[in-house]
Amino acid sequence: MGMGHMGKMMKQVQKMQADMAKLQEELGQKTVSATVGGGVVEVVANGKQEVVSIKISPDAVDPDDVEMLEDLVLAAVNEALRQAQEMAANEMSKITGNLKIPGLF
C-alpha cells in the first residue's frame, strides 16, 4: 500500500468525518413523529434521538387510569425513537455508502 493510496484514503476519511459532523447537525433539525391510541398521544423526536415534544390529548387523561396513559406515552416515545434511529441510519448510509466503520454507530 503506497503513500499515495494512504493519503487518498485519509482524505476520504476526513471528508466523511466532515459530512458526518454536518449530518449530525442536520439530524438535530429533522424530526419524526409517532402517535398512539388513535392520536391521543403524539411524540416528536429528532434525528439525534432526542424527544423534542410530547402532546397529550385531554381525552387521554383519566385520573382513574393513569397507568394506561403512561403506557401510551411509553409506546409513543419508543416508536418515535425507533423511527428517529432509522432515519439517522438511512442518512448515515448515504454518506458511508454502507461502509461499516467500527466505532461510528
Order of alpha helices (4+ residues) and beta strands (2+ residues): alpha-beta-beta-beta-alpha
